Amino acid sequence: MSQDGNSDGTPRRRWWRTPLIVIGSVLVLAAVAVVGVVVGRETAPGPDIVVTALPVLEESPAAEPLPVATLPSLTVSTSVQPSWPALLTAVDGLDDTATTASGYRLVNAGISPGQVAGVLGPVFGIEGIPVAEGASWTTGALDGPHLVVADDSLVTWTFEDPSASARPAVGAPLSAERAIELAAALLGSIGVDTASVDWQVDRFADLTSVTAWQLVAGARTRLSWEVGFGPSGAIVRAAGFSAGLEEVPDYPVVGARSAVERSGQPGWSAIGPTLISAGGPVASPASPSASARPDRPVISVAVTEVSVTEADLALAQYGQPDGSVLFLPAYVLTGADGSRWSLLAVDEPYVEFVDQPYPTAIPAAS
């Protein structure tokens, strides 16, 4: 993983600058507490520690991230990422047993950003009453310790202490064990079950950053809490979310062969598959044969044909247009070339295709 990007190719947001949604496989059930900021979670696999010597984020080998599926975008963009479709076919004998499986959704019932700001402010030593500013609530002065809680589906929050950032770093950086201990104490005090996260520690010049990734059945979601410490252990920056995970049982699931076959049908072809990892060496792009069509130029269309040999039922993360997040049953498919793909497994009527006409013109920038 690069410094500025995630493994799925999306830019990594600088979490101390903007509200955090970190956003990519079953078994975690979270409940939102009375004040809306504490989140309880059931036991999940224990933490692992990754320490990097440079300011580069690295994944823990013990917790593979859940696939993050890309749904068709409803936004108009002039930037187009190069891509081409994968055409899936199932080998003879691929299982086609229909079943049911649980999914998960993030819930924020009973939570308000003003409440969250009121509870978290004292945790970070901020005095004052939260103030609504647009789509967020703020407490503290911007030139000192301050907290911003967003009015979004995850009720995300960020804390920063510019005065701590401006102070010269003195002393040796915190050890990984001590940084995790401090982060666990902070997150535990606001209700996060630190037994259900996967720890990651990153080194910067004057900052030790601890990330607590939310686990679901041993796999990382793209949800996390992050805390940055100075050498003395003072909290310089922090970010997280307040919504909780809720199990949604008994989604109808189609068999793997049926999921592969429908992936090429109208409507369903817009959903996936999503590449998890590539297979063998990539061949050079094919060119149309000039001798085959000497009279007219031939248009060359890039596609990848994947013969699916294995399928395992898991979860994948799906972002919705309203900003909400769903974790839905999905197959992890293995191709004959060793490539791995994620493909939605949920059956109708729990997949809805909404007619979204293309705009007649690109909206003018405001």
C-alpha positions, 0 to 999 in steps of 0.5 A: 500500500502506498502512502497516499492510496489504499489497496483498492486504488482509492486515495487515502484520506488524511484522517486528521483533516477531514471526518473519517469514514474508512471505509473494506466476514460476519460475527460482529454485532454492535449496540449504540449506548444511551448517549450515542457515542459508546459502541459495544461489540462482541468478541472477535479475533485478537489484535496484531501489531504492525510497526512501520519505520516510515510514514507508510500504512501497511496492512496486517497480514492477519486480517485481510480487508473485506472487498469494497464493491464499486457500484455505479456512480450517480455523480458526473465526473470528467475524470475516468479511471482506465478499466475494462469489464471482466466476463465470468464463466463457471466451470462444470461442477461449480456449486449452485446451492442457494442458502441464506446468510447474514449481512450487516448495516450501520445504524445511528438511531438515537444518535445526534452529532450534538450529543456526540460532541457533548460527550466527546468534548470532555474526553479530550479536555475541551470545555464549552458547548457544542455549536452547530455549523452547517452539517457538523457540530464543533466544540473548542477553538480552531486555534486550540484543541477542537472537535468536529462531529459530522452529521452523516450516516456514521456520525464521524468525528475528528479531534485536533490539537494544533498547539500540541502539533506545534510543540517541538518533539522531545524524547523517544517515540512511544513504543508500539505496545505503549501506544496501543495501550494508550489508544485502547484506554481512550477508545475503551472509555468511549465504549469501543470494544477493543477486543474486536479490532485489529491494531496497526501502528505507524511511525511518523517523524514526530507522531505515533499513529495507532489505527484500530480497524473494526473486524468482522469475522477476522476480516478488516472492514474499512471502518476504524478509529485512529489516534495520534500521539506525540512522544510524551503520549499527548493526544495530537489528533484522533478520528472515528465514528459513532454508528454501530453495526447491526446484524441483518439476518437471513438474506436470500443467497443465490448459488455460486453458479447462478451468481456468476451467470447472472453477472452478465445479464442486464442490470446485474452486469452493473454491480460487479465483479470486483477484483480482489487480487490479480492472477498470473502475468498480464499479457500485452494488449491484443491488437486487431489483425490488419489482414483480417479486415483490410477494408475498414479499421477494427475497434478493439474492445478490452475485456477479461475472460475469467473461468471461475473454479472456486467460490466461497461465501463471505461479505463485501462492503457496499457504499450507498448514494446516501452515504450509508454502508452495508456489508452484504453476502458476497462470493469470493471467486477464484479464477483458473488464472489464480485471480480473486474476485468479489461478487454480490450473492444477495437475491431479489427482492433485496437488490433494487435497480433504480432508474437514474436517467443521465443528465442532459448536461454536466452541472455547472460548478457553483 
